[in-house]
Amino acid sequence: MPPNDIRPLAPIVRDRFPATPLTAISFADFTRTRTYSDLVAYFKGWPRHSFMTDDSRAVLYALIRILRPRMVVEIGTLFAGTAQVMARALWENGEGMLHTTDPFGT
């Protein structure tokens, strides 16, 4: 593993995301796919400094890939583990900006 627990930029699962509108049912269906299983495996224990679970990181990544937001904001950055997940999803989308702030950091 590279220093600081940062993985090289490389596509994780390419473009295997639903093209249909996002609904609770369509996302529940997505969580039963091979793509979602691959994401959970990829995010298992990484980033080490994220306070989210492996599944939560996979969900966050997938939602950003599916919704393709132009901007994502994180409040409470601390070690930036979750920011790595969001930035990677935006990078793979080919667009979007991540803003982070930590009101208790220096």
PLY file of the C-alpha trace (Angstrom):
ply
format ascii 1.0
element vertex 106
property float x
property float y
property float z
element edge 105
property int vertex1
property int vertex2
end_header
0.00 0.00 0.00
1.40 3.43 -0.92
2.19 5.93 1.85
-0.80 7.60 3.50
-3.08 4.76 2.36
-3.69 6.39 -1.05
-4.39 4.04 -3.96
-3.33 4.90 -7.50
-6.09 6.33 -9.68
-7.57 3.59 -11.79
-11.20 2.82 -12.64
-12.78 0.51 -10.09
-15.74 -1.00 -11.95
-15.86 1.02 -15.18
-19.37 2.08 -16.15
-21.47 -0.73 -14.74
-24.06 1.60 -13.18
-27.80 1.75 -13.84
-28.87 4.19 -16.53
-32.42 4.29 -15.19
-33.66 7.00 -12.80
-32.58 6.41 -9.21
-35.34 5.20 -6.90
-35.26 3.27 -3.66
-36.23 0.13 -5.58
-33.67 0.61 -8.37
-30.90 1.19 -5.83
-31.97 -1.83 -3.77
-31.80 -3.87 -7.00
-28.34 -2.41 -7.69
-27.06 -3.58 -4.28
-27.73 -7.15 -5.40
-25.49 -6.90 -8.47
-21.94 -8.07 -9.11
-20.91 -4.41 -9.50
-22.01 -3.61 -5.96
-20.26 -6.71 -4.59
-17.08 -5.63 -6.38
-17.37 -2.16 -4.82
-17.78 -3.55 -1.31
-14.71 -5.73 -1.87
-12.73 -2.75 -3.18
-13.65 -0.57 -0.20
-13.14 -3.33 2.38
-10.92 -1.72 4.98
-10.03 1.19 2.68
-9.50 4.02 3.21
-8.23 3.06 6.61
-9.06 6.48 8.08
-12.72 6.58 7.04
-15.23 6.25 9.86
-17.79 4.72 7.48
-18.34 0.99 7.05
-17.21 -0.85 3.91
-20.82 -1.00 2.67
-21.38 2.69 3.43
-18.33 3.66 1.39
-19.57 1.49 -1.49
-23.02 3.11 -1.29
-21.56 6.63 -1.20
-19.31 5.91 -4.17
-22.16 4.32 -6.16
-24.56 7.18 -5.45
-22.04 9.72 -6.69
-21.38 7.65 -9.81
-25.11 7.20 -10.51
-26.30 10.73 -9.68
-23.28 12.45 -11.29
-23.42 15.57 -9.08
-21.52 18.66 -10.15
-20.62 19.42 -6.55
-20.23 17.37 -3.37
-19.69 18.95 0.06
-18.29 17.19 3.11
-18.49 18.74 6.56
-16.18 17.04 9.04
-13.13 15.93 7.09
-10.71 14.84 9.86
-8.36 12.35 8.09
-10.01 12.72 4.63
-10.71 8.99 4.26
-14.29 9.50 3.11
-13.16 12.43 0.95
-10.95 9.96 -0.95
-14.02 7.84 -1.76
-16.01 10.84 -2.97
-13.11 12.33 -4.96
-12.48 8.98 -6.67
-16.15 8.72 -7.71
-16.11 12.28 -9.10
-12.86 11.56 -10.95
-14.35 8.45 -12.52
-17.42 10.48 -13.54
-15.07 12.83 -15.34
-16.62 15.87 -13.69
-17.60 17.39 -10.38
-15.99 19.29 -7.52
-15.48 18.16 -3.93
-15.42 20.78 -1.18
-14.43 19.68 2.32
-14.27 21.52 5.61
-13.57 20.50 9.14
-14.96 23.03 11.61
-12.88 21.50 14.43
-9.65 21.07 12.45
-6.80 23.50 12.12
0 1
1 2
2 3
3 4
4 5
5 6
6 7
7 8
8 9
9 10
10 11
11 12
12 13
13 14
14 15
15 16
16 17
17 18
18 19
19 20
20 21
21 22
22 23
23 24
24 25
25 26
26 27
27 28
28 29
29 30
30 31
31 32
32 33
33 34
34 35
35 36
36 37
37 38
38 39
39 40
40 41
41 42
42 43
43 44
44 45
45 46
46 47
47 48
48 49
49 50
50 51
51 52
52 53
53 54
54 55
55 56
56 57
57 58
58 59
59 60
60 61
61 62
62 63
63 64
64 65
65 66
66 67
67 68
68 69
69 70
70 71
71 72
72 73
73 74
74 75
75 76
76 77
77 78
78 79
79 80
80 81
81 82
82 83
83 84
84 85
85 86
86 87
87 88
88 89
89 90
90 91
91 92
92 93
93 94
94 95
95 96
96 97
97 98
98 99
99 100
100 101
101 102
102 103
103 104
104 105
